[in-house]
Amino acid sequence: MNGQNAVREFTAQMSVRDGRWRLYVALLNTTERWPDYRFGRTVPTFTDRTDALSVLGFEPVPGAEWEWSEDSEAPDDSASPVVLIAAIRVCSWLGVSV
């Protein structure tokens, strides 16, 4: 690594609560505050998500794609509303190792 910090990868996730979308970067195994970006009530487009990541100082890892999964607000209740969660691998565009 020639004395340089290795750029670490993180997972950015996006979910909706109370009708508003939120994107955040999970900085696991750090003491750093997780950066987040809040959208309005419309589902953010691919460009909206990429722009928000840029504002937070991150970019998708080359070749990474958004993956969508489904959860429920109350896991033990099959009638519970569905929660959509999107995730993508990202790294700092500043080359910073967090």
HUKAHU-V780633 format. One record per pair of residues at least 6 apart in sequence whose C-alpha atoms are under 8 Angstrom apart, sorted by the first residue. I is the first residue (numbers start at 0). J is the second residue. Records with the same first field share a line. If there is no record, write none. Layout:
I = J, J
This chain:
4 = 95, 96
5 = 96
6 = 90, 91, 94, 95, 96
7 = 90, 91, 96, 97
8 = 60, 88, 89, 90, 91
9 = 24, 25, 26, 27, 88, 89, 90
10 = 24, 25, 26, 86, 87, 88, 89
11 = 22, 23, 24, 25, 86, 87, 88, 89
12 = 22, 23, 24, 25, 84, 85, 86, 87
13 = 20, 21, 22, 23, 84, 85, 86
14 = 20, 21, 22, 82, 83, 84, 85
15 = 21, 82, 83, 84
18 = 39, 40
19 = 37, 38, 39, 40, 41
20 = 37, 38, 39, 40, 41, 42, 43
21 = 35, 36, 37, 38
22 = 35, 36, 37, 38, 48, 51
23 = 33, 34, 35, 36
24 = 33, 34, 35
25 = 33, 34
26 = 32, 33, 97
29 = 97
31 = 97
34 = 55
35 = 55
36 = 51, 55
49 = 58, 59
52 = 58
53 = 92
56 = 91, 92, 93
57 = 89, 90, 91, 92, 93
58 = 89, 90, 91, 92
59 = 87, 88, 89, 90
60 = 88, 89, 90
63 = 87, 88, 89
64 = 87, 88
65 = 85, 86, 87
66 = 85, 86, 87
67 = 83, 84, 85, 86
68 = 83, 84, 85
69 = 81, 82, 83, 84
70 = 81, 82, 83, 84
71 = 79, 80, 81, 82
72 = 79, 80, 81, 82
73 = 79, 80
